Amino acid sequence: MSKDLLLEIGLEEVPARFVRGAINQLKEKMTKWLDASRISYGEVSAYATPRRLAVLINSVAEKQADVEEEVKGPSRKIAQDEQGAWSKAALGFARSQGVDPDAFYFKTIGGVDYIYANKSSAGVATTELLAEGLSSLITSMTFPKNMRWGSHELRFVRPVRWLVAMFGEDTVPLEITGVTSGKTSRGHRFLGTETAIAKPADYIERMREQYVIADPLERERLIVEQIEALAAEKGWTIAIKEDLLEEVLFLVEYPSVLFGTFDPAFLHIPQEVLITSMREHQRYFPVLDQAGKLLPYFVTVRNGDRKSIDQVAKGNEKVLRARLSDAKFFYQEDQKLKIEEALAKLTTVVYHEKLGTVADKVKRIEKTAAKISALLQADKQTAADAARTAAICKFDLVTQMVYEFPELQGLMGEDYARKAGEREEVAAAINEHYQPRFAGDQAPASLVGAIVSLADKIDTIVGCFSIGIIPTGSQDPYALRRQAAGIVQIITAHNLQLPLGELFAIALNVHAEANTLQREADEVRKELYEFFALRVKNVLSEQGVRYDVIDAVMAAGFDQLNSTMERAAAVTLHAAGDRRDEFKLVVDALTRVGNLAAKATTSQVDPALFADAAESALFSAWQAVRIDIDEALAAGDASKALAKLALLKTDINRYFDHVMVMAEDEAVRANRLATLALIAEQTGRIADLSKLVW
């Protein structure tokens, strides 16, 4: 026998960004409690709006499952006295488990006898568990921010205003902060009324009658369908940004899409500014033409029906006009600020108390960028553009527009720099140096932007590491993981011949000269390698490279990132498909070489000491491919290098069939190990093939 179970927590409006996590948590806690309570159940559905968190569970058993379990007691030595009678310890075990001592039996574990008993526990009615279980479930919920209200001790995301708790058609008695549970829910704040729920299965329809679409999936579908229909009707492209859609989804209970207009005169402001103002301040969706150019319209979602929708649109237009007027004012005022004046203001902006001001950071970026340009042998113009970009890359941080919209940093710098007469390459690089801003974003398109971006990111990472700010667990307040991943992406995207070790050394030296390096450089360098190793592994994993291939390639080093990526691709190619079986035989041979080569004390081979034809054959075979392998690796063609090494397989196997490597004669033994060491050295520059899993 089973019944449906419904729990709804009615609240004052919950911040939209908290709702998704809250409803997922409620669903997870409910299923874990049912599982722990041995109560079987069917489908679990979670519902949420700004004013409610609800979970509906179908086919919840009316009784706990009975349980049969074997319990272990003390050892025979402790459980029985010399006459074989049960000791106090054994009798106490019997009482604690609710079993008769006559039911004891022995089992031997590790040579020791222990008493055991079979314990039976009959399940109780679900109704006897629900009140306490649901109350504990609700009060144990956690949120990013909590509040208290009245004289209540409970800390919750928002005050609880009503509770619906039903098992079948019966109310589950709960009381939270003076609010008692019942069968009555509340509809839309303005369009609905209180409504009685006869049974849990009626919940969604009763809510719909009261202008509440409780299912987030249905609500999202309605929003998207209305937006797409409007776009089709008007011939517009309405940009639906996922995070904005998610926020709007949990701002409304009954969505109605509408559109409004704004003065086309505002379109002379960069469209990114207008879009940001609409999205961040008003939660509006921007409207674009087919070419992606902003049009003087906006789309928003009303929390209600379509009654007087035109008046609602006019109200939104009035509010947006004020917002865009502010943006226009900021934009015009910012252009009165000279770049050099803005840079002077950076001396008053603290970056970090131990790392100085933003102006200090800019000076370090300038020095780092100059050294990177020199290392990359950038041409004179590129180096000059990188130097100018580095010097002014942060000037827009003190503009009114960036103060109002921090996410526009870089973009406004590009626009203002262009208007101030800076070279186009410099203006574009100011924006590019923040790239990639997030996972999936593009690397800077220009080499100038790449150089300054690398300088900025490595300065941040080394600076933080030098003062002990190192990401742990989920804590990464300075987004160092993202910045390190950005460095990896930039180097590989531009195929830069820039070893990580050289990049670390540049930043460490710059910080040392600035007296901001507060730990030993060698210690920081070691931690940087460990930190970047994880980022490189993540990048390879995202590219679909097998974990064992990653381990094998990383064991050969990852200082040259492009080489690392190419070697991973080469090993993956040879270890998959039709080549797999043959490559495994090659790997077996080369791994055997590597295992013995580890005992070598020299790589100097004396052919005069060869005592078997197989020795000469292997050495000659290696000499025939040695130069090709070196040239292939130098050219970044690890696949060709592997193919050349594979040619040694037959000679290696014949060598091991006919040659005793660990000969008694010390000179002969050392010579044979040296031969293997030469082959192992070249193999090891590609990967530690012994780490491959077949």
Secondary structure, 3 states (H helix, E strand, C coil): CEEEEEEEEEECCCCHHHHHHHHHHHHHHHHHHHHHCCCCCCCEEEEEECCEEEEEEEEEECECCCEEEEEEEEEHHHHECCCCCECHHHHHHHHHHCCCHHHCEEEEECCEEEEEEEEEECCCECHHHHHHHHHHHHHCCCCCCCECCCCCCCCECCCEEEEEEEECCEECCCEECCEEEECEEECCCCCCCEEECCCHHHHHHHHHHCCCCCCHHHHHHHHHHHHHHHHHHHCCEECCCHHHHHHHHCCCCCEEEEEEECCHHHHHCCHHHHHHHHHHHHCCEEEECCCCCEEEEEEEEEECCCCCHHHHHHHHHHHHHHHHHHHHHHHHHHCCCCHHHHHHHHHHCEEECCCEEHHHHHHHHHHHHHHHHHHCCCCHHHHHHHHHHHHHCCHHHHCHHHHHCHHHCCHHHHHHHHHCCCCHHHHHHHHHCCCCCCCCCCCCCCHHHHHHHHHHHHHHHHHHHHCCCCCECCECCCCHHHHHHHHHHHHHHCCCCCCHHHHHHHHHHHHHHCCCCCCCHHHHHHHHHHHHHHHHHHHHHHCCCCHHHHHHHHHCCCCCHHHHHHHHHHHHHHCCHHHHHHHHHHHHHHHHHHHHHCCCCCCCCCHHHCCCHHHHHHHHHHHHHHHHHHHHHHCCCHHHHHHHHHCCHHHHHHHHHHCCCCCCCHHHHHHHHHHHHHHHHHHHCCCCHHHCCC
